[in-house]
Amino acid sequence: MKKRVAIVGAGLCGSLLSTLLRNDFKVTVVEQGRKKRPLFDDVDCATGELNTSINRAEGLGGTTNYWHNALIELDDHDLGKAGIEPRGFAPYYQQAWSFFLSDAELAECNRARDANRASLEHGASTVAHMVLPQARHNVWHLANARHPGDDIDVVYGHVEKIVPAASGTGGHVEVKGAKGERVARVEADYILVCGGGLGTPVVLARSLGQDSGLCAGYHDHPMAYVAKVKLRSDSRLKAVSCTATRSAEVRAGIVYETADLKTVVYLRPAIDMKLGSITGPARYILSDLRNDPFSPRKILRLLGNLEAVREAILFKTRSGFRGDYFSVLILGEQTPLKTRGVQLSPGQRPSLNWHVTADELRSYQHSVDEFFTEFAPDILDRKVLPATSWDFRNAAHHSGTASQFVAAPGDTSLAFFAVTDLPGSFVCDGSILRAAGIANSGLTLVALGYRLAELMRAMA
Ligand SMILES: Cc1cc2nc3c(=O)[nH]c(=O)nc-3n(C[C@H](O)[C@H](O)[C@H](O)COP(=O)(O)OP(=O)(O)OC[C@H]3O[C@@H](n4cnc5c(N)ncnc54)[C@H](O)[C@@H]3O)c2cc1C
């Protein structure tokens, strides 16, 4: 008889792992959402913009129901910070790329990457190579198409806690419904916790009887518009900002490192040098409309900022990359701090104290100055917002919050994923990433999923 695996959460990692393990184990996935739906009201955040835009979702596929599937690797330095030995990890990145793109598509993207690097990497910066496949994938559907096989049982409900295996009895997960009623008890030999960077620490803490306290180590890569520039019409920055292949877009971000924190600069097409489109609540119009297309308040807000609407169209249609005006968008790496994370308090919703620290802001500011120095010959005009008014938004790469529950072995052995005090339980999702630089973490999480599946199969 096959051993049983219960997976908490059918998001990016839970979807992939359930399909990778379906033929070797009897797999049950517990997903709290029956339908796809953004999550705005299960985690409070009084310190920063979190719930004003889609930042997570439930339903099969989890947050990938709404993501952009922009793919980017962590560089070796960031992998080292995350406790992942870079040399051993390359084959898993390869599998992750192949999950999204065919060999021919990948080769085309790699050619664009090499051209961008040859054009840009002569000074202080390096290139962040980001690939956006044109088809936006819900990973539940993509994983099932890529890895078909035996049935996966899906149980809908909220996992309250894990009860680990004890001598003579297997482990199980307690599943509750919307009103707190018990829906199921899923028995399993192994439990994989894939509830995401804000869901997983809550499940782990409660399973360990910790109803209060901070699950520390949270980091994201906050983003802010910081300037508008007018480029020389023959600037190389235009060519690298967006290259279209037959099946994907390739974007080069320009990366600087100050005080061991990375900042990446992306250029977005603009109409002119006016700052109105990159300040105020309409500045992230694309995400806001997807989030809440029928809200009269948001529509009014957007009508009050038609420049932002026009610039979003220039970006989406790619036509604006031929123009001379650009907005400067930065994303900054965050340090996993002992004081930043998911706070649990008895009888209350979990809360996140997300914010950008003064040290982080100083690092980003220095890197932005470096960008303006390095590319001064390309920039004919610039209007820079003072750093004190950079209006950061959370970029929804909720990471690092399981750090206190797992060991840090320095390689991706089973100990990397194992929950120290819950035998037979493993974590694979954003919460396990101790560092991610400025990379969108999805590709790395898929690579980690392939790695954990390989380790699990050896225990089937
Ligand atoms: C708008 C948006 C765009 C994004 N774009 C990109 C991008 O371009 N590239 C990229 O790499 N990343 C992107 N991200 C981030 C990316 O989607 C996440 O990093 C990724 O989905 C994280 O995967 P995960 O498995 O950790 O969690 P999720 O995909 O969030 O999945 C967690 C799942 O667990 C379920 N769950 C949680 N707790 C419980 C519980 N107690 N019981 C039962 N079920 C539970 C949730 O309902 C959810 O389905 C984006 C995010 C957003 C919001």
The ligand as an ORCA input file, in Angstrom:
! r2SCAN-3c Opt
* xyz 0 1
  C      -0.739     40.016     -7.850
  C       0.451     39.115     -7.649
  C       1.367     38.935     -8.678
  C       2.467     38.097     -8.487
  N       3.324     37.904     -9.518
  C       4.370     37.083     -9.363
  C       5.269     36.865    -10.428
  O       5.135     37.454    -11.492
  N       6.300     36.004    -10.241
  C       6.487     35.357     -9.050
  O       7.443     34.598     -8.931
  N       5.647     35.550     -8.037
  C       4.603     36.391     -8.163
  N       3.757     36.604     -7.117
  C       4.025     35.910     -5.858
  C       3.635     34.443     -5.975
  O       2.314     34.320     -6.415
  C       3.820     33.803     -4.633
  O       5.156     33.999     -4.225
  C       3.535     32.305     -4.697
  O       2.218     32.058     -5.095
  C       3.806     31.726     -3.343
  O       3.510     30.379     -3.390
  P       3.136     29.605     -2.074
  O       3.008     28.178     -2.434
  O       4.095     30.020     -1.022
  O       1.735     30.217     -1.614
  P       0.353     30.483     -2.339
  O       0.450     30.343     -3.814
  O      -0.157     31.753     -1.791
  O      -0.538     29.273     -1.826
  C      -0.923     29.079     -0.501
  C      -2.214     28.262     -0.519
  O      -2.435     27.736      0.751
  C      -3.798     27.913      1.116
  N      -3.818     27.955      2.590
  C      -3.173     28.811      3.407
  N      -3.365     28.510      4.685
  C      -4.171     27.407      4.696
  C      -4.737     26.608      5.744
  N      -4.486     26.858      7.036
  N      -5.533     25.575      5.394
  C      -5.783     25.294      4.086
  N      -5.279     26.021      3.051
  C      -4.475     27.058      3.362
  C      -4.183     29.228      0.457
  O      -5.594     29.336      0.285
  C      -3.437     29.106     -0.877
  O      -4.195     28.425     -1.846
  C       2.657     37.428     -7.254
  C       1.739     37.613     -6.218
  C       0.649     38.453     -6.419
  C      -0.313     38.652     -5.307
*
